[in-house]
Amino acid sequence: MSPARNIRLTIEYDGTNYVGWQRQSNGVSVQQRLEEALSQHLGERVRTTCAGRTDAGVHARGQVVNFRTTSRLTPRAIQHGAFPLLPRDITIVEAAEAPAGFDARKSAVLRWYRYFLLNRPVAPAVGAMYLTHVPGRLSLASMQEAAAAFEGHHDFRAFRAVTCTAIRTHLTMRRPVLTLGEDGLLVMDFRCRSFLQNMVRIMAGALVACGLGKLSPSDIRFMLETGNRVNEAVTLAPNGLFLWRVFYSQADGGPEPDSDS
């Protein structure tokens, strides 16, 4: 039998119709659809490892997965052969051979999530599944001041779902970057080596509360210092969130190899 190869894929998907990345008993997941297509194409059971287990309704532009296969097909042939077997809301952007020790989750040095928000009085008629609408006027200056409080090494236990089981909650966060377009489209970028369950959506909700004047930067610092989340720091809807990109080395924008970020 041929030795197993390690294949790395970059996946893009619309998470609207899925219960999230991970296989679950309560519905269809992105992982299930991808593994079914690859298994059918390669004629063997395929099990994938992903960089980030996105929740129900969350999208991805740069999800990375890897899997082992004894197939002799080239990465390009694997990619293109899976296309007709995948639903239209999942696609393989890139396929490549990976070193034997590469693990999409464990080898990642930085994950980049991007949250899209539309700040205008009228709700959108187009693209509503890919952003969150906030009608009240936001103060970008207040949000940027609050975002600065997230930068550095903190305990983020106040910014996770009640169902989160992660033991390690101390993380090193890069300062979130907020970019406001002329049309009211606000893009919030969050970069960290790893994230807790719902962490980005809760941080985004806290920043929106600061922009609306319901919270202040001192409230953000209070939550980081005490681990207690205030009621105004709501969890924003999943549809505005994208796993944008995953980094695996300094060369493509990741931190120092021994960094805890």
C-alpha beads as a LAMMPS data file, in Angstrom:
LAMMPS data file: protein, C-alpha beads

261 atoms
260 bonds

1 atom types
1 bond types

-500.0 500.0 xlo xhi
-500.0 500.0 ylo yhi
-500.0 500.0 zlo zhi

Masses

1 110.0

Atoms # bond

1 1 1 0.000 0.000 0.000
2 1 1 1.243 3.494 -0.833
3 1 1 2.232 5.635 2.176
4 1 1 -0.346 8.239 3.210
5 1 1 0.198 11.760 1.943
6 1 1 -0.798 14.927 3.776
7 1 1 -2.938 17.299 1.692
8 1 1 -3.649 20.907 2.652
9 1 1 -6.750 22.689 1.358
10 1 1 -7.917 26.274 1.602
11 1 1 -11.714 26.322 1.805
12 1 1 -14.258 29.045 1.223
13 1 1 -17.851 28.654 2.337
14 1 1 -21.125 30.392 3.071
15 1 1 -22.128 29.158 6.530
16 1 1 -25.772 30.236 6.295
17 1 1 -27.221 26.759 5.793
18 1 1 -24.915 24.834 8.148
19 1 1 -24.735 24.054 11.866
20 1 1 -21.106 25.132 11.762
21 1 1 -17.858 23.588 10.595
22 1 1 -17.837 20.534 12.856
23 1 1 -19.934 17.411 12.336
24 1 1 -22.967 17.418 14.636
25 1 1 -26.043 15.275 15.206
26 1 1 -28.503 18.188 14.918
27 1 1 -27.891 19.124 11.291
28 1 1 -25.565 19.259 8.307
29 1 1 -22.091 20.730 8.793
30 1 1 -19.482 22.065 6.373
31 1 1 -17.092 19.317 7.481
32 1 1 -19.643 16.646 6.619
33 1 1 -20.236 17.979 3.110
34 1 1 -16.513 18.386 2.401
35 1 1 -15.573 14.938 3.712
36 1 1 -18.395 13.284 1.776
37 1 1 -17.223 14.885 -1.471
38 1 1 -13.559 13.998 -0.904
39 1 1 -14.386 10.442 0.159
40 1 1 -16.522 9.879 -2.922
41 1 1 -13.891 11.348 -5.237
42 1 1 -10.916 9.494 -3.723
43 1 1 -12.692 6.221 -3.055
44 1 1 -11.586 6.080 0.567
45 1 1 -12.710 7.450 3.909
46 1 1 -11.479 11.021 4.442
47 1 1 -11.356 12.811 7.796
48 1 1 -10.264 16.437 7.895
49 1 1 -8.661 18.662 10.536
50 1 1 -9.532 22.369 10.346
51 1 1 -7.830 25.560 11.519
52 1 1 -10.956 27.031 13.125
53 1 1 -14.246 25.412 14.134
54 1 1 -16.620 28.127 12.973
55 1 1 -20.086 28.272 14.546
56 1 1 -23.466 27.990 12.847
57 1 1 -24.006 30.820 10.367
58 1 1 -20.354 31.917 10.328
59 1 1 -18.624 32.091 6.945
60 1 1 -15.044 31.495 5.823
61 1 1 -12.887 32.904 3.099
62 1 1 -9.669 31.275 4.254
63 1 1 -10.450 28.151 6.261
64 1 1 -7.525 25.701 6.108
65 1 1 -7.874 21.931 6.460
66 1 1 -5.599 18.947 6.048
67 1 1 -6.243 15.241 5.573
68 1 1 -4.339 12.026 4.884
69 1 1 -4.838 10.011 1.722
70 1 1 -3.237 7.096 -0.089
71 1 1 -4.479 8.435 -3.429
72 1 1 -1.851 9.215 -6.053
73 1 1 -3.910 12.024 -7.579
74 1 1 -2.199 15.410 -7.740
75 1 1 -3.518 18.159 -5.435
76 1 1 -4.975 19.913 -8.466
77 1 1 -6.799 16.724 -9.513
78 1 1 -8.139 16.315 -5.972
79 1 1 -9.350 19.915 -5.986
80 1 1 -11.036 19.824 -9.371
81 1 1 -12.495 16.347 -8.928
82 1 1 -14.272 17.441 -5.768
83 1 1 -15.866 20.532 -7.351
84 1 1 -18.932 18.804 -8.890
85 1 1 -19.514 16.830 -5.672
86 1 1 -19.647 19.901 -3.422
87 1 1 -22.685 22.157 -2.895
88 1 1 -22.458 25.616 -4.418
89 1 1 -21.855 27.259 -1.042
90 1 1 -18.588 25.368 -0.415
91 1 1 -15.520 25.471 -2.638
92 1 1 -11.859 24.484 -2.516
93 1 1 -9.797 27.574 -3.312
94 1 1 -6.405 25.895 -3.221
95 1 1 -4.874 22.426 -2.750
96 1 1 -1.265 21.511 -2.075
97 1 1 1.007 18.820 -0.691
98 1 1 1.852 19.440 2.966
99 1 1 4.719 18.186 5.125
100 1 1 3.917 15.049 7.120
101 1 1 3.874 17.015 10.379
102 1 1 1.542 19.778 9.183
103 1 1 -1.656 20.092 11.223
104 1 1 -4.156 22.765 10.156
105 1 1 -5.093 23.498 13.767
106 1 1 -1.886 22.955 15.745
107 1 1 0.505 24.452 13.180
108 1 1 -1.350 27.793 12.918
109 1 1 0.463 30.793 14.402
110 1 1 -2.213 33.445 13.796
111 1 1 -5.913 33.484 12.940
112 1 1 -7.621 36.471 11.365
113 1 1 -11.375 36.976 11.726
114 1 1 -13.228 39.807 10.025
115 1 1 -16.634 41.136 11.094
116 1 1 -18.804 43.184 8.710
117 1 1 -21.310 45.684 10.067
118 1 1 -23.544 48.168 8.257
119 1 1 -24.159 51.375 10.202
120 1 1 -27.031 53.284 8.620
121 1 1 -30.702 53.933 9.486
122 1 1 -32.103 51.655 6.765
123 1 1 -31.605 47.884 6.791
124 1 1 -29.925 46.449 3.662
125 1 1 -31.903 44.724 0.939
126 1 1 -28.772 43.097 -0.520
127 1 1 -26.096 41.157 1.337
128 1 1 -27.944 40.937 4.657
129 1 1 -26.666 37.389 5.192
130 1 1 -23.074 38.661 5.304
131 1 1 -23.243 41.580 7.711
132 1 1 -24.994 42.885 10.806
133 1 1 -27.125 46.010 10.612
134 1 1 -26.829 48.633 13.380
135 1 1 -29.193 51.585 12.783
136 1 1 -28.024 53.795 15.656
137 1 1 -25.197 56.208 14.951
138 1 1 -21.815 54.849 16.037
139 1 1 -18.845 56.841 17.303
140 1 1 -15.837 55.358 15.510
141 1 1 -13.463 57.268 17.803
142 1 1 -15.024 55.683 20.898
143 1 1 -14.859 52.240 19.325
144 1 1 -11.203 52.647 18.382
145 1 1 -10.329 53.805 21.888
146 1 1 -12.103 50.767 23.310
147 1 1 -10.404 48.445 20.797
148 1 1 -7.016 49.502 22.134
149 1 1 -7.913 47.904 25.490
150 1 1 -7.951 44.460 23.849
151 1 1 -4.361 44.731 22.651
152 1 1 -1.801 42.643 24.526
153 1 1 -1.946 39.691 26.891
154 1 1 -5.212 39.362 28.834
155 1 1 -7.602 36.867 30.361
156 1 1 -10.532 36.764 27.914
157 1 1 -12.851 34.571 29.982
158 1 1 -15.469 37.359 30.040
159 1 1 -15.553 37.242 26.232
160 1 1 -16.621 33.663 25.636
161 1 1 -19.827 31.658 25.418
162 1 1 -21.171 30.037 28.574
163 1 1 -20.779 26.697 26.779
164 1 1 -17.074 27.256 26.090
165 1 1 -14.976 24.478 27.647
166 1 1 -11.510 25.889 26.915
167 1 1 -9.169 25.667 29.898
168 1 1 -6.739 28.288 28.621
169 1 1 -8.311 31.758 28.497
170 1 1 -5.173 33.928 28.650
171 1 1 -4.402 35.073 25.101
172 1 1 -2.263 37.687 23.381
173 1 1 -4.351 39.824 21.067
174 1 1 -3.280 42.227 18.356
175 1 1 -5.125 45.536 18.429
176 1 1 -8.415 45.200 16.512
177 1 1 -8.469 47.348 13.378
178 1 1 -11.680 49.209 12.535
179 1 1 -12.225 50.616 9.039
180 1 1 -15.301 52.668 8.157
181 1 1 -16.308 53.123 4.509
182 1 1 -18.267 56.020 3.063
183 1 1 -21.342 53.830 2.655
184 1 1 -21.503 53.036 6.379
185 1 1 -19.837 49.644 6.047
186 1 1 -17.684 49.060 9.109
187 1 1 -15.066 46.311 8.954
188 1 1 -13.592 45.032 12.211
189 1 1 -10.456 42.881 12.042
190 1 1 -9.425 40.635 14.933
191 1 1 -6.107 38.749 15.004
192 1 1 -4.933 36.285 17.631
193 1 1 -3.248 32.891 17.671
194 1 1 -6.461 31.294 18.942
195 1 1 -9.940 32.392 19.964
196 1 1 -12.470 31.200 22.518
197 1 1 -16.009 30.196 21.526
198 1 1 -17.982 33.292 20.420
199 1 1 -15.043 35.517 21.453
200 1 1 -14.973 37.636 18.287
201 1 1 -18.738 38.162 18.274
202 1 1 -18.717 39.233 21.935
203 1 1 -15.765 41.607 21.445
204 1 1 -17.519 43.065 18.404
205 1 1 -20.693 43.468 20.459
206 1 1 -18.782 45.253 23.206
207 1 1 -17.224 47.627 20.670
208 1 1 -20.631 48.393 19.174
209 1 1 -21.948 49.140 22.684
210 1 1 -19.041 51.574 23.127
211 1 1 -19.867 53.182 19.788
212 1 1 -23.475 53.658 20.889
213 1 1 -22.409 55.157 24.220
214 1 1 -23.682 52.211 26.276
215 1 1 -20.171 51.167 27.369
216 1 1 -16.834 52.928 27.819
217 1 1 -13.230 51.759 27.366
218 1 1 -13.020 51.442 31.155
219 1 1 -15.839 48.885 30.988
220 1 1 -13.769 46.825 28.545
221 1 1 -10.818 46.940 30.919
222 1 1 -13.100 45.959 33.822
223 1 1 -14.253 42.851 31.956
224 1 1 -10.684 41.881 31.105
225 1 1 -9.508 42.380 34.687
226 1 1 -12.407 40.697 36.489
227 1 1 -13.661 38.117 33.996
228 1 1 -17.212 39.414 34.439
229 1 1 -19.166 40.359 31.348
230 1 1 -21.606 43.269 31.583
231 1 1 -25.063 42.939 30.018
232 1 1 -24.405 45.537 27.313
233 1 1 -21.612 43.406 25.805
234 1 1 -23.968 41.337 23.688
235 1 1 -22.991 38.563 21.288
236 1 1 -23.494 39.858 17.750
237 1 1 -25.166 37.693 15.107
238 1 1 -22.963 35.110 13.339
239 1 1 -23.758 36.168 9.773
240 1 1 -21.382 39.149 9.837
241 1 1 -18.383 37.018 10.817
242 1 1 -15.814 35.477 8.474
243 1 1 -12.730 33.369 9.157
244 1 1 -10.668 35.494 6.815
245 1 1 -7.214 33.927 6.831
246 1 1 -4.947 31.597 8.798
247 1 1 -1.185 32.135 9.021
248 1 1 1.423 29.419 9.452
249 1 1 4.725 31.296 9.400
250 1 1 6.327 34.692 9.908
251 1 1 6.790 34.933 6.161
252 1 1 3.042 35.255 5.564
253 1 1 2.364 37.655 8.441
254 1 1 2.406 35.504 11.546
255 1 1 4.087 36.432 14.847
256 1 1 7.424 35.261 16.145
257 1 1 7.545 31.440 16.430
258 1 1 7.783 31.508 20.240
259 1 1 5.096 34.174 20.659
260 1 1 1.952 33.331 22.632
261 1 1 -0.242 35.481 20.421

Bonds

1 1 1 2
2 1 2 3
3 1 3 4
4 1 4 5
5 1 5 6
6 1 6 7
7 1 7 8
8 1 8 9
9 1 9 10
10 1 10 11
11 1 11 12
12 1 12 13
13 1 13 14
14 1 14 15
15 1 15 16
16 1 16 17
17 1 17 18
18 1 18 19
19 1 19 20
20 1 20 21
21 1 21 22
22 1 22 23
23 1 23 24
24 1 24 25
25 1 25 26
26 1 26 27
27 1 27 28
28 1 28 29
29 1 29 30
30 1 30 31
31 1 31 32
32 1 32 33
33 1 33 34
34 1 34 35
35 1 35 36
36 1 36 37
37 1 37 38
38 1 38 39
39 1 39 40
40 1 40 41
41 1 41 42
42 1 42 43
43 1 43 44
44 1 44 45
45 1 45 46
46 1 46 47
47 1 47 48
48 1 48 49
49 1 49 50
50 1 50 51
51 1 51 52
52 1 52 53
53 1 53 54
54 1 54 55
55 1 55 56
56 1 56 57
57 1 57 58
58 1 58 59
59 1 59 60
60 1 60 61
61 1 61 62
62 1 62 63
63 1 63 64
64 1 64 65
65 1 65 66
66 1 66 67
67 1 67 68
68 1 68 69
69 1 69 70
70 1 70 71
71 1 71 72
72 1 72 73
73 1 73 74
74 1 74 75
75 1 75 76
76 1 76 77
77 1 77 78
78 1 78 79
79 1 79 80
80 1 80 81
81 1 81 82
82 1 82 83
83 1 83 84
84 1 84 85
85 1 85 86
86 1 86 87
87 1 87 88
88 1 88 89
89 1 89 90
90 1 90 91
91 1 91 92
92 1 92 93
93 1 93 94
94 1 94 95
95 1 95 96
96 1 96 97
97 1 97 98
98 1 98 99
99 1 99 100
100 1 100 101
101 1 101 102
102 1 102 103
103 1 103 104
104 1 104 105
105 1 105 106
106 1 106 107
107 1 107 108
108 1 108 109
109 1 109 110
110 1 110 111
111 1 111 112
112 1 112 113
113 1 113 114
114 1 114 115
115 1 115 116
116 1 116 117
117 1 117 118
118 1 118 119
119 1 119 120
120 1 120 121
121 1 121 122
122 1 122 123
123 1 123 124
124 1 124 125
125 1 125 126
126 1 126 127
127 1 127 128
128 1 128 129
129 1 129 130
130 1 130 131
131 1 131 132
132 1 132 133
133 1 133 134
134 1 134 135
135 1 135 136
136 1 136 137
137 1 137 138
138 1 138 139
139 1 139 140
140 1 140 141
141 1 141 142
142 1 142 143
143 1 143 144
144 1 144 145
145 1 145 146
146 1 146 147
147 1 147 148
148 1 148 149
149 1 149 150
150 1 150 151
151 1 151 152
152 1 152 153
153 1 153 154
154 1 154 155
155 1 155 156
156 1 156 157
157 1 157 158
158 1 158 159
159 1 159 160
160 1 160 161
161 1 161 162
162 1 162 163
163 1 163 164
164 1 164 165
165 1 165 166
166 1 166 167
167 1 167 168
168 1 168 169
169 1 169 170
170 1 170 171
171 1 171 172
172 1 172 173
173 1 173 174
174 1 174 175
175 1 175 176
176 1 176 177
177 1 177 178
178 1 178 179
179 1 179 180
180 1 180 181
181 1 181 182
182 1 182 183
183 1 183 184
184 1 184 185
185 1 185 186
186 1 186 187
187 1 187 188
188 1 188 189
189 1 189 190
190 1 190 191
191 1 191 192
192 1 192 193
193 1 193 194
194 1 194 195
195 1 195 196
196 1 196 197
197 1 197 198
198 1 198 199
199 1 199 200
200 1 200 201
201 1 201 202
202 1 202 203
203 1 203 204
204 1 204 205
205 1 205 206
206 1 206 207
207 1 207 208
208 1 208 209
209 1 209 210
210 1 210 211
211 1 211 212
212 1 212 213
213 1 213 214
214 1 214 215
215 1 215 216
216 1 216 217
217 1 217 218
218 1 218 219
219 1 219 220
220 1 220 221
221 1 221 222
222 1 222 223
223 1 223 224
224 1 224 225
225 1 225 226
226 1 226 227
227 1 227 228
228 1 228 229
229 1 229 230
230 1 230 231
231 1 231 232
232 1 232 233
233 1 233 234
234 1 234 235
235 1 235 236
236 1 236 237
237 1 237 238
238 1 238 239
239 1 239 240
240 1 240 241
241 1 241 242
242 1 242 243
243 1 243 244
244 1 244 245
245 1 245 246
246 1 246 247
247 1 247 248
248 1 248 249
249 1 249 250
250 1 250 251
251 1 251 252
252 1 252 253
253 1 253 254
254 1 254 255
255 1 255 256
256 1 256 257
257 1 257 258
258 1 258 259
259 1 259 260
260 1 260 261
